[in-house]
Amino acid sequence: QLQASGGGLVQTGESLRLSCTASRTILSTFISYNMGWYRQAPGKQRELVASIASGGSPNYVDSVKGRFTISKDNSKKTVYLQMNNLKPEDTAVYYCNARRADDDSWGQGTQVTVSS
C-alpha cells in the first residue's frame, strides 16, 4: 500500500516535496520495485514525470529536467519527488507508482496547484 503526501498550493517559482511511503511493505520487497511519479492534469492523460529503477539511475520527462529530483530512502521505504521552480503547467494530481514484473501498485494521488 502506497501513501502519498506533500501536495499543496504554491506560487510560481516555489518548491514542494512529495513523499510516497510503502507502509506495509518489507524492506527487501520495497527495494525490488521500480518507483515512479506520474501526474494527471485536468483533461489530459496521465504522464510519467520521473522514475528510479531498483538499483538504477533516475529518469525524467523533459519538461521537468533540472527542476525535479526523484530519490529513494530505502530505510524509510519512501520515494520522494523534490520539485523546484514550479510552474503553472506543473499543476496536476501526482501519483506514485511501484512496479515490477508481478505487481503494479498506485498511491492515492496528491494535488499540486501552482498559481501564476
C-alpha positions as CSV (number, residue, x, y, z in Angstrom):
1,Q,0.0,0.0,0.0
2,L,1.4,3.4,-1.1
3,Q,0.6,6.6,0.8
4,A,1.5,9.8,-0.9
5,S,1.7,13.2,0.7
6,G,3.2,16.7,0.3
7,G,1.0,18.3,-2.3
8,G,-0.4,21.8,-1.9
9,L,-0.9,25.3,-3.3
10,V,2.2,27.3,-4.2
11,Q,3.1,30.2,-6.3
12,T,5.3,30.1,-9.4
13,G,8.9,29.5,-8.6
14,E,8.3,27.9,-5.2
15,S,9.1,24.3,-4.2
16,L,7.3,21.3,-2.9
17,R,8.5,17.8,-1.9
18,L,6.2,14.9,-2.4
19,S,6.6,11.7,-0.4
20,C,5.4,8.2,-1.0
21,T,5.7,5.5,1.6
22,A,5.2,1.8,1.3
23,S,4.0,1.4,4.8
24,R,3.0,-2.3,4.7
25,T,6.0,-3.5,2.6
26,I,9.0,-5.2,4.0
27,L,12.3,-3.6,3.0
28,S,13.6,-6.3,0.7
29,T,10.3,-6.1,-1.2
30,F,10.5,-2.3,-1.5
31,I,14.0,-2.4,-2.9
32,S,12.9,-4.7,-5.7
33,Y,10.4,-2.3,-7.1
34,N,10.9,0.4,-9.7
35,M,9.4,3.6,-8.4
36,G,7.8,6.4,-10.3
37,W,5.9,9.6,-10.0
38,Y,3.1,10.3,-12.5
39,R,0.8,13.3,-12.9
40,Q,-2.5,13.9,-14.5
41,A,-3.8,17.4,-15.3
42,P,-7.5,18.0,-16.0
43,G,-8.4,16.8,-19.4
44,K,-5.0,15.2,-20.0
45,Q,-3.6,11.7,-19.9
46,R,-1.5,10.6,-17.0
47,E,2.2,11.0,-17.8
48,L,5.3,9.7,-16.2
49,V,7.2,12.5,-14.6
50,A,10.2,10.8,-13.0
51,S,11.2,7.2,-12.3
52,I,14.0,5.4,-10.5
53,A,14.7,1.8,-11.1
54,S,15.8,-0.7,-8.5
55,G,19.5,0.0,-8.3
56,G,19.3,2.3,-11.4
57,S,19.6,5.9,-12.3
58,P,16.7,8.3,-12.3
59,N,14.9,9.4,-15.4
60,Y,12.8,12.5,-16.1
61,V,10.4,13.8,-18.6
62,D,12.0,16.7,-20.5
63,S,9.6,19.3,-19.1
64,V,10.9,18.8,-15.5
65,K,14.6,18.1,-16.1
66,G,16.7,20.4,-14.0
67,R,13.8,21.2,-11.7
68,F,12.6,17.9,-10.2
69,T,14.6,15.3,-8.4
70,I,13.4,11.8,-7.6
71,S,15.1,9.9,-4.8
72,K,14.6,6.9,-2.5
73,D,15.3,6.3,1.1
74,N,15.2,2.5,1.4
75,S,15.4,2.6,5.2
76,K,12.2,4.5,5.3
77,K,10.6,2.7,2.3
78,T,9.9,6.1,0.9
79,V,10.4,7.7,-2.5
80,Y,10.5,11.5,-2.8
81,L,9.9,14.0,-5.6
82,Q,11.6,17.3,-4.9
83,M,10.0,19.9,-7.2
84,N,11.8,23.2,-7.5
85,N,10.9,26.3,-9.6
86,L,7.4,25.1,-10.0
87,K,5.3,26.4,-12.9
88,P,1.6,26.7,-13.5
89,E,1.9,23.8,-16.1
90,D,3.0,21.5,-13.2
91,T,-0.5,21.7,-11.8
92,A,-1.9,18.2,-11.6
93,V,-2.7,15.3,-9.3
94,Y,0.6,13.5,-8.7
95,Y,0.6,9.7,-8.2
96,C,3.3,7.4,-7.0
97,N,3.8,4.0,-8.6
98,A,5.6,0.9,-7.6
99,R,6.2,-1.6,-10.3
100,R,7.8,-4.9,-11.0
101,A,7.1,-7.9,-13.2
102,D,4.4,-9.3,-10.9
103,D,2.9,-6.1,-9.5
104,D,1.8,-2.6,-10.3
105,S,0.6,-0.5,-7.4
106,W,-0.5,3.1,-7.1
107,G,-0.8,5.6,-4.4
108,Q,-4.0,7.7,-3.9
109,G,-2.7,10.9,-5.5
110,T,-1.8,14.3,-4.1
111,Q,-2.9,17.6,-5.6
112,V,-0.3,20.1,-6.7
113,T,-1.5,23.5,-7.7
114,V,0.8,26.2,-8.9
115,S,-0.6,29.7,-9.2
116,S,0.8,32.3,-11.6
